């Protein structure tokens, strides 16, 4: 099959408090679609996992019209792009059952040796995937840029100095996948926890003003929490594995609905970057 297709109805566990599809669940859906289609194309676990090879995603990009909602029926499509030596591009589209476009996405995958963790040459292992052009492709992903234009040409350490929130995180057992590292979808949960938390500023912005009368302030506490801004563009780069029990530092820089999240290992080298733009 040149284009993979799967239909979903969103469950309560798929959505956030605003009944929108969770970002982490979205990328999990994309990841599973890519794996399922690779199986259909004859390049599944018998040629990879069972032979000590692992598929990893290194770059992702999603351009979003709107996130689907709880109990909504959606159609996910995925197809491979033309292989670029060691890199396997893949494209995605998501729409409602009625045909309303919801989002488009692209990603870059590679194969690594499970023992050495080094990228391998696919042709040496008989891995070949024929690319497809549908006309619905978006640009391939590139490394996310810091939110500050002043920092866009600077080193990651300079971007860290502009951060609005920081935290450390130790990878728990439940975050580790069959590749032996923290699954890429979990980074989006960490990012949104920071963006929409008190330290990230969203909770403060949606809280009652300090000079509001006490009675009104108390009444406001009974009101539903403000809706989180919806994501419109998401870019990610995973440059280094993070393993079980490893502690990383995460910094957040935000400006006018644009958020840059940088994760660094103990040696100071980056392990992931995310850019999330909301509206």
C-alpha positions as a Python dict, from the first residue, in 0.01 Angstrom:
ca = {
    (1, 'X'): (0, 0, 0),
    (2, 'X'): (151, 333, -107),
    (3, 'X'): (-55, 536, 143),
    (4, 'X'): (-148, 399, 484),
    (5, 'X'): (-489, 489, 627),
    (6, 'X'): (-644, 436, 967),
    (7, 'X'): (-963, 566, 1125),
    (8, 'X'): (-996, 660, 1493),
    (9, 'X'): (-1261, 780, 1732),
    (10, 'X'): (-1097, 985, 2006),
    (11, 'X'): (-1133, 837, 2355),
    (12, 'X'): (-1135, 1025, 2684),
    (13, 'X'): (-775, 915, 2746),
    (14, 'X'): (-670, 1077, 2415),
    (15, 'X'): (-772, 1432, 2508),
    (16, 'X'): (-680, 1704, 2757),
    (17, 'X'): (-896, 1906, 2995),
    (18, 'X'): (-1022, 2113, 2702),
    (19, 'X'): (-1131, 1795, 2517),
    (20, 'X'): (-864, 1849, 2252),
    (21, 'X'): (-634, 1574, 2133),
    (22, 'X'): (-322, 1570, 2350),
    (23, 'X'): (-4, 1663, 2167),
    (24, 'X'): (171, 1353, 2298),
    (25, 'X'): (-114, 1131, 2177),
    (26, 'X'): (-102, 1297, 1835),
    (27, 'X'): (264, 1210, 1794),
    (28, 'X'): (203, 861, 1930),
    (29, 'X'): (-61, 815, 1657),
    (30, 'X'): (188, 933, 1395),
    (31, 'X'): (458, 706, 1532),
    (32, 'X'): (233, 399, 1532),
    (33, 'X'): (110, 476, 1180),
    (34, 'X'): (468, 496, 1055),
    (35, 'X'): (556, 163, 1216),
    (36, 'X'): (239, -8, 1092),
    (37, 'X'): (295, 111, 736),
    (38, 'X'): (658, 3, 744),
    (39, 'X'): (535, -344, 844),
    (40, 'X'): (292, -346, 551),
    (41, 'X'): (574, -250, 316),
    (42, 'X'): (774, -556, 423),
    (43, 'X'): (1032, -371, 633),
    (44, 'X'): (896, -462, 976),
    (45, 'X'): (1039, -629, 1282),
    (46, 'X'): (1165, -942, 1100),
    (47, 'X'): (1411, -724, 909),
    (48, 'X'): (1479, -472, 1184),
    (49, 'X'): (1397, -539, 1551),
    (50, 'X'): (1457, -915, 1529),
    (51, 'X'): (1795, -847, 1367),
    (52, 'X'): (1909, -592, 1624),
    (53, 'X'): (1803, -279, 1434),
    (54, 'X'): (1584, -2, 1574),
    (55, 'X'): (1381, 267, 1401),
    (56, 'X'): (1425, 609, 1562),
    (57, 'X'): (1265, 944, 1481),
    (58, 'X'): (1500, 1244, 1486),
    (59, 'X'): (1299, 1538, 1349),
    (60, 'X'): (926, 1616, 1336),
    (61, 'X'): (704, 1899, 1217),
    (62, 'X'): (326, 1944, 1247),
    (63, 'X'): (122, 2228, 1097),
    (64, 'X'): (-218, 2235, 1266),
    (65, 'X'): (-548, 2386, 1154),
    (66, 'X'): (-720, 2259, 1467),
    (67, 'X'): (-683, 1972, 1708),
    (68, 'X'): (-967, 1715, 1690),
    (69, 'X'): (-1198, 1681, 1989),
    (70, 'X'): (-1322, 1408, 2220),
    (71, 'X'): (-1550, 1152, 2051),
    (72, 'X'): (-1465, 1291, 1705),
    (73, 'X'): (-1397, 1048, 1419),
    (74, 'X'): (-1074, 1118, 1233),
    (75, 'X'): (-882, 970, 941),
    (76, 'X'): (-503, 946, 959),
    (77, 'X'): (-296, 891, 644),
    (78, 'X'): (78, 834, 615),
    (79, 'X'): (321, 770, 332),
    (80, 'X'): (700, 752, 288),
    (81, 'X'): (904, 1011, 107),
    (82, 'X'): (1210, 944, -102),
    (83, 'X'): (1489, 790, 107),
    (84, 'X'): (1787, 1022, 150),
    (85, 'X'): (2085, 790, 206),
    (86, 'X'): (2056, 731, 584),
    (87, 'X'): (1734, 925, 632),
    (88, 'X'): (1376, 808, 579),
    (89, 'X'): (1128, 1096, 538),
    (90, 'X'): (762, 1031, 617),
    (91, 'X'): (450, 1244, 573),
    (92, 'X'): (111, 1249, 743),
    (93, 'X'): (-230, 1407, 715),
    (94, 'X'): (-522, 1406, 958),
    (95, 'X'): (-879, 1501, 873),
    (96, 'X'): (-1227, 1449, 1007),
    (97, 'X'): (-1445, 1166, 878),
    (98, 'X'): (-1629, 1437, 683),
    (99, 'X'): (-1312, 1552, 508),
    (100, 'X'): (-1223, 1865, 708),
    (101, 'X'): (-842, 1907, 708),
    (102, 'X'): (-703, 1911, 1062),
    (103, 'X'): (-326, 1897, 1025),
    (104, 'X'): (-30, 1786, 818),
    (105, 'X'): (301, 1657, 948),
    (106, 'X'): (642, 1533, 839),
    (107, 'X'): (920, 1342, 1011),
    (108, 'X'): (1269, 1203, 956),
    (109, 'X'): (1355, 849, 1066),
    (110, 'X'): (1680, 654, 1081),
    (111, 'X'): (1794, 304, 1170),
    (112, 'X'): (2039, 238, 1452),
    (113, 'X'): (2220, -70, 1578),
    (114, 'X'): (2054, -179, 1905),
    (115, 'X'): (2390, -272, 2059),
    (116, 'X'): (2621, 9, 1948),
    (117, 'X'): (2343, 274, 1909),
    (118, 'X'): (2515, 391, 1590),
    (119, 'X'): (2325, 481, 1272),
    (120, 'X'): (2349, 202, 1016),
    (121, 'X'): (2346, 196, 635),
    (122, 'X'): (2003, 55, 545),
    (123, 'X'): (2111, -100, 214),
    (124, 'X'): (2361, -323, 398),
    (125, 'X'): (2066, -481, 578),
    (126, 'X'): (1829, -504, 284),
    (127, 'X'): (1614, -215, 405),
    (128, 'X'): (1456, -30, 116),
    (129, 'X'): (1137, 178, 115),
    (130, 'X'): (1008, 329, -207),
    (131, 'X'): (899, 690, -172),
    (132, 'X'): (562, 827, -274),
    (133, 'X'): (462, 1180, -382),
    (134, 'X'): (96, 1270, -325),
    (135, 'X'): (108, 1650, -354),
    (136, 'X'): (-8, 1683, 7),
    (137, 'X'): (342, 1698, 156),
    (138, 'X'): (457, 1982, 380),
    (139, 'X'): (820, 2087, 424),
    (140, 'X'): (1049, 1836, 587),
    (141, 'X'): (1132, 1919, 949),
    (142, 'X'): (1442, 2109, 1056),
    (143, 'X'): (1593, 2188, 1393),
    (144, 'X'): (1361, 2407, 1607),
    (145, 'X'): (1472, 2770, 1648),
    (146, 'X'): (1474, 2961, 1978),
    (147, 'X'): (1188, 3207, 2016),
    (148, 'X'): (1415, 3509, 2037),
    (149, 'X'): (1546, 3630, 1702),
    (150, 'X'): (1850, 3756, 1887),
    (151, 'X'): (1923, 3401, 2001),
    (152, 'X'): (1845, 3227, 1673),
    (153, 'X'): (2204, 3243, 1558),
    (154, 'X'): (2358, 3181, 1896),
    (155, 'X'): (2457, 2867, 2080),
    (156, 'X'): (2214, 2668, 2292),
    (157, 'X'): (2377, 2809, 2606),
    (158, 'X'): (2275, 3158, 2499),
    (159, 'X'): (1918, 3045, 2443),
    (160, 'X'): (1916, 2895, 2792),
    (161, 'X'): (2001, 3234, 2943),
    (162, 'X'): (1673, 3372, 2803),
    (163, 'X'): (1461, 3103, 2966),
    (164, 'X'): (1150, 3182, 3170),
    (165, 'X'): (1137, 2849, 3357),
    (166, 'X'): (1371, 2562, 3442),
    (167, 'X'): (1338, 2220, 3594),
    (168, 'X'): (1523, 1891, 3622),
    (169, 'X'): (1368, 1559, 3528),
    (170, 'X'): (1468, 1200, 3596),
    (171, 'X'): (1337, 943, 3347),
    (172, 'X'): (1105, 692, 3516),
    (173, 'X'): (1045, 333, 3410),
    (174, 'X'): (704, 413, 3258),
    (175, 'X'): (856, 661, 3008),
    (176, 'X'): (1097, 408, 2851),
    (177, 'X'): (995, 226, 2530),
    (178, 'X'): (1115, -92, 2360),
    (179, 'X'): (1410, 97, 2212),
    (180, 'X'): (1545, 132, 2566),
    (181, 'X'): (1513, 509, 2590),
    (182, 'X'): (1255, 773, 2679),
    (183, 'X'): (988, 765, 2411),
    (184, 'X'): (978, 1080, 2196),
    (185, 'X'): (608, 1141, 2267),
    (186, 'X'): (678, 1190, 2638),
    (187, 'X'): (879, 1505, 2572),
    (188, 'X'): (560, 1680, 2462),
    (189, 'X'): (395, 1606, 2796),
    (190, 'X'): (696, 1756, 2976),
    (191, 'X'): (691, 2061, 2751),
    (192, 'X'): (321, 2133, 2794),
    (193, 'X'): (343, 2080, 3170),
    (194, 'X'): (598, 2362, 3177),
    (195, 'X'): (419, 2589, 2929),
    (196, 'X'): (80, 2563, 3098),
    (197, 'X'): (196, 2543, 3459),
    (198, 'X'): (234, 2815, 3722),
    (199, 'X'): (606, 2849, 3655),
    (200, 'X'): (543, 2867, 3281),
    (201, 'X'): (309, 3163, 3329),
    (202, 'X'): (-23, 3033, 3191),
    (203, 'X'): (-177, 2965, 3532),
    (204, 'X'): (-73, 3311, 3649),
    (205, 'X'): (-217, 3475, 3341),
    (206, 'X'): (-553, 3301, 3385),
    (207, 'X'): (-578, 3361, 3760),
    (208, 'X'): (-773, 3648, 3921),
    (209, 'X'): (-583, 3982, 3931),
    (210, 'X'): (-414, 4065, 4259),
    (211, 'X'): (-633, 4377, 4310),
    (212, 'X'): (-961, 4192, 4250),
    (213, 'X'): (-1203, 4211, 4549),
    (214, 'X'): (-1179, 3906, 4775),
    (215, 'X'): (-1540, 3800, 4716),
    (216, 'X'): (-1496, 3811, 4339),
    (217, 'X'): (-1163, 3637, 4365),
    (218, 'X'): (-1318, 3358, 4570),
    (219, 'X'): (-1603, 3326, 4323),
    (220, 'X'): (-1360, 3305, 4036),
    (221, 'X'): (-1204, 2997, 4194),
    (222, 'X'): (-1530, 2812, 4129),
    (223, 'X'): (-1522, 2896, 3758),
    (224, 'X'): (-1384, 2647, 3504),
    (225, 'X'): (-1013, 2684, 3436),
    (226, 'X'): (-926, 2894, 3134),
    (227, 'X'): (-867, 2706, 2811),
    (228, 'X'): (-508, 2646, 2718),
    (229, 'X'): (-405, 2804, 2386),
    (230, 'X'): (-427, 2558, 2098),
    (231, 'X'): (-107, 2447, 1921),
    (232, 'X'): (-66, 2563, 1562),
    (233, 'X'): (294, 2464, 1483),
    (234, 'X'): (510, 2200, 1652),
    (235, 'X'): (872, 2125, 1565),
    (236, 'X'): (1097, 1878, 1743),
    (237, 'X'): (1450, 1745, 1729),
    (238, 'X'): (1580, 1445, 1924),
    (239, 'X'): (1958, 1452, 1908),
    (240, 'X'): (2056, 1222, 2193),
    (241, 'X'): (1898, 929, 2374),
    (242, 'X'): (1782, 972, 2732),
    (243, 'X'): (1786, 645, 2924),
    (244, 'X'): (1609, 507, 3231),
    (245, 'X'): (1718, 687, 3550),
    (246, 'X'): (1902, 963, 3363),
    (247, 'X'): (1845, 1319, 3487),
    (248, 'X'): (1822, 1602, 3238),
    (249, 'X'): (1776, 1979, 3269),
    (250, 'X'): (1486, 2140, 3084),
    (251, 'X'): (1454, 2511, 3010),
    (252, 'X'): (1158, 2700, 2865),
    (253, 'X'): (1165, 3030, 2676),
    (254, 'X'): (832, 3189, 2585),
    (255, 'X'): (732, 3498, 2391),
    (256, 'X'): (385, 3589, 2254),
    (257, 'X'): (259, 3233, 2216),
    (258, 'X'): (589, 3096, 2090),
    (259, 'X'): (768, 2848, 2316),
    (260, 'X'): (1114, 2692, 2291),
    (261, 'X'): (1200, 2399, 2515),
    (262, 'X'): (1558, 2276, 2543),
    (263, 'X'): (1666, 1960, 2721),
    (264, 'X'): (2031, 1911, 2815),
    (265, 'X'): (2215, 1614, 2959),
    (266, 'X'): (2451, 1621, 3258),
    (267, 'X'): (2745, 1703, 3029),
    (268, 'X'): (2563, 2012, 2902),
    (269, 'X'): (2498, 1875, 2553),
    (270, 'X'): (2143, 1905, 2413),
    (271, 'X'): (1930, 1592, 2392),
    (272, 'X'): (1609, 1746, 2258),
    (273, 'X'): (1460, 2072, 2133),
    (274, 'X'): (1094, 2161, 2085),
    (275, 'X'): (924, 2466, 1944),
    (276, 'X'): (551, 2501, 2003),
    (277, 'X'): (353, 2793, 1866),
    (278, 'X'): (1, 2847, 1997),
    (279, 'X'): (-299, 3065, 1914),
}
